[in-house]
Each structure stands twice: as structure tokens, then as C-alpha cells.
Amino acid sequence: MSQTAIPYLFMRGGTSRGPYFRREDLPEDLDQLAKVLIAVTGSGHRLNIDGIGGGDAVTTKCAMLSKSDRADADIDYFFAQVAVEEQLVDFKPTCGNILSGVGPAAIEMGLVTPTGDETEITIHAVNTGALVKATITTPNGQLTYDGDAGIAGVPGSSAPVKLSFMGVVGSATGAFLPTGKLRDEIDGIVVTCMDVAMPVVLARAADFGLTGYETVAELDGNRTFFDRFEAIRIEAGKRMGMGDCSKSVTPKFALLAAAQEGGTIATRYFMPWKTHPTMAVTGAQCIASCALTPGSVADGLLTRPDSSPAEVVLEHASGTIAVLVDFDTSDGFALNAAGLVRTARKIAAGEVFVPATLWDGT
């Protein structure tokens, strides 16, 4: 055969979308795996015309699942961020939105058997080592996607997927503050470099001459701003011990401003070469942690809660996302766990094909 068939589920997880695979159905070697995922998504063309990607960074994401060998986890979740227009794959980060679909996908694949009206699945995020407890709606032991939960950036409502993230501090760099400082100055801009679920470089929108309430289109059209923050992001990555990040999607970049719509703080998040249309689940945890940390660039932009757990409502480009943060302030700021509610839905299932010259399935 001239093409290799690979079984997959096509799912929306949170505000992202992509193929979900069994890890065993893909090549073990990461270089070969990258080539296969590039072919699957059609990476290398702005429309992903030769694959099933959607022409945007939130629709060229891939999840690979397997039963976990760890005693404290049920499922291993390996994530890949495939670039849209460049034929690149980044295996460094994880994705919390795609993770929202991991529990349902694991049940669909027969990797987990539902138990009762709710099924709790402990997911090991392989890329970062974090553990996440996902609570999936399974009335009478049957998976359902129907429900009343709505999230900004997705029309309609679906069954809730409750996520509780643990052990996410320093997930990529090994430190809450990878530079050792609450604030760094790079190219005249004061930033906070923080690693909670995702390493993020955070700055005040006003320091770039922005309000922080700009639309996605307005920000994407401001290439002067992108060029400036990209240089800051790359330098920050070096200071965070992450090496040359010019071709990596991490660290991410975020802007902060005072809330306008009754939330805790306003933010815009970058993927990093385009503005995120909504908000990343991992990024939301880091932004919420920054908002709660005295001495960070969030100082003066919000009134911080004085007790834990606290709900931090982030106003983003498409609405809001609420993060329930369990924290300790006895010695600065320490994150214990962060909880969010997302939704997921199965869109399609079957086989996706790649040229057999890339991989013959053996």
C-alpha cells in the first residue's frame, strides 16, 4: 500500500482540537513521529490543505494516550504541538485544553472503564511530569458529551470535565521563578518569568503602549509589538535556563491589565507567534498564580484575595476562564493545586492516512 492507515479519534478538548491516538499506533522514534504528525496535520501550509489541521495553532495539536505504568496514574498523555506553516513539531510543552479530552478519549479507546455517574481518571502529562485528576461525566457508567457546562470560545454546552492540576510548579524548568527573581527587566520592559503548568513571560500591557483589551485581530496585526515581545521572550527563555527558544513555543508570553468586566484581572495570551483566541488551560494557571503573587508584575492591577482557595477569573479575548487556586502564603506564595472546568466532544473517528514512505506502520 502507498499509504499507512492510523486509527484515531478527532476531538475537541476545551478550546483546542485535534487527533487523539493510541501511543502504540505511532512510531516510537521522535524524529519519525514528528514526520508522521506533520503529514497528519498538513503542517507547512497556512490552510493545512494536505492534512486534518485547521490552519491555526489551536487546531494542529495531537494527543497520544497509553495505559500508565505509574502507580499513581491511570493514563499517560503525550502531547505534540505541530506548527501550522512551518514543518515543525514541539514535544516540550503540554496542553491543558487538549488534556480536557484525554479522559473521554481514554474511555472511548477502552483504556479506562467508567465507574458510576462520574469517573475519576488520573492523567500523567508525560511532557512535563504533572499529574491531573480529571472527573468525567458517566451517568450509569456510560460516557456522555451532553450537559449544561459552557466555556468561552465554544458555542453551546456540553458535559463538564473537571480538572485538578497537581505538582505543576516548575514543571518545565524545575523552579517557580526560573530566573530567581520576581521581576526582570529585558529591553526596558519589566517582566515576571514564572513556571506553573507552563513557563510564561508576563508583562503589563501598558508597558508596550497597549490597553490589554485589544482584539485578537488588532494584536495579530501589530507586528511591531510581536517583534519586540519575541526578542524579550527569547532572552527570557535563556535566563530561565531553557536555552535557545526561537523555534520552541515555550516559554509563552502574556499581557496583564486591570479587569474591566468584573473579573480578577485581564489578560492576552500568545502561542507565541499568534494571539491565542481564548486562553490556554496551562497558561491560565500560571497567569492566576502570577496574579496572586505579591511583588510580581501583577501588583496594582487587582485586589488579591487573602484566603485560600480563591477563584481567579481571567478576562481573555473571548470571555472569561475561572481558575480555583489552592495556595499557601505562609512563606511567600506556594501553589498547592489549581482546578478548572472544561468540556470536550468527539467529532469523528476512523483512520487517518500518511504516506507509507514516511512510515509503514511497523
Disulfide bonds with the S-S distance in Angstrom:
none
